[in-house]
């Protein structure tokens, strides 16, 4: 009977850690921050291009079709950036609500 108890106790053995294990926190990678900065700069450049096309059209030099395309590109890129931002804020808020 002692052998059976020894086998059961070996299977149920849980090692005790003397000090708690702390997760390693890493600094954000530069590649992510660079990519994010590039994406924001691209959205800004599209907005500036749309403004330039509007100015050209107001002075009689621009093309209505090109101006409309520039506005649509700027609008779509800005809406996409806002959706990504909103999703990131939602995710952050959800993480902050988690109980550890």
N, C-alpha and C positions, 0 to 999 in steps of 0.2 A: 503494500500500500504506500510505502514511503516513496517508491519510484514513481508512482502515478502523481503524487503531490509535487515531486521535484519537476516532472515534465510540465505539469500545469503551471507551476510557478515560473518556470523558465519562459514559457510562452507569454505569460502576462507581465513579464518584467518590463518596466518602463524606466529608462534611465533618467536620473534627476540631474538637471543642469544647475550648477551652482550660481551662475550669473545669467541674467536674461540676455537673450540675443537681440541686439539692436540692428535694425535694417540699415544697410549702407545707403546714404543719400548722396546721389551724384549731382553735380552741377549740370544745368541744361547744356546740351551739346551745342557747339557753335554752328553746326550745320543747320539745325532747326531754326535757330534765331536768324541766321543768314537767309534761309529760305523764306521765313516769315517776312523779314524786312524787304526782300526782293519782291514778294507778292504784293505787299502794300505799296511799294514804289511803282510797280506795274499798274496797279489800279489808279494811283495818282497821275501817272503819265497819260493814261487813257482819258482821264478827266481834263487834263491840260490840253490834250489834242482836240477834244471836243470843244473846248473854249476857243482854241485857235481857229478851228473850222467855222465857229459861229462868228468870230470877228471878221474872218475873210468874207463870209456871206454878207455880213452887214455892210462891208465896204464895196460890195458888188464884185469881188474877185473869186469868191468860192462857188462851189457846186452844191446844190441843194441835196443831191443824192449822197455825196460824200459826207456832208454835215449830218444828215440823218443817220448814216452808218456809224459815224463817230459817236453820236449821242447814244445809239443803241449799244454799242460796245462798252461805253463807259457805264451805262445804266446796268447792263447785265453783270459786269464785273463788280460793280459796287453792291448790287443785290446779293451776289454770291459771297462777297467778303462779309457782308452783314449776317448772312445765314451761318457762315462758319464761326463768326464771333459769337453769335447767339448760342450756337451749339456748344462752344467752348465754355461760355459762362454757365449754361445749364449743367454741364458736366462738372464744373468746379463746385457749383452749389450742391449738386447731388453728393459729391465726395465729402463736402463739409458737413452734410447731414448724417453721414454714416457714423455709427457708433463703433469704436474700436475696442 
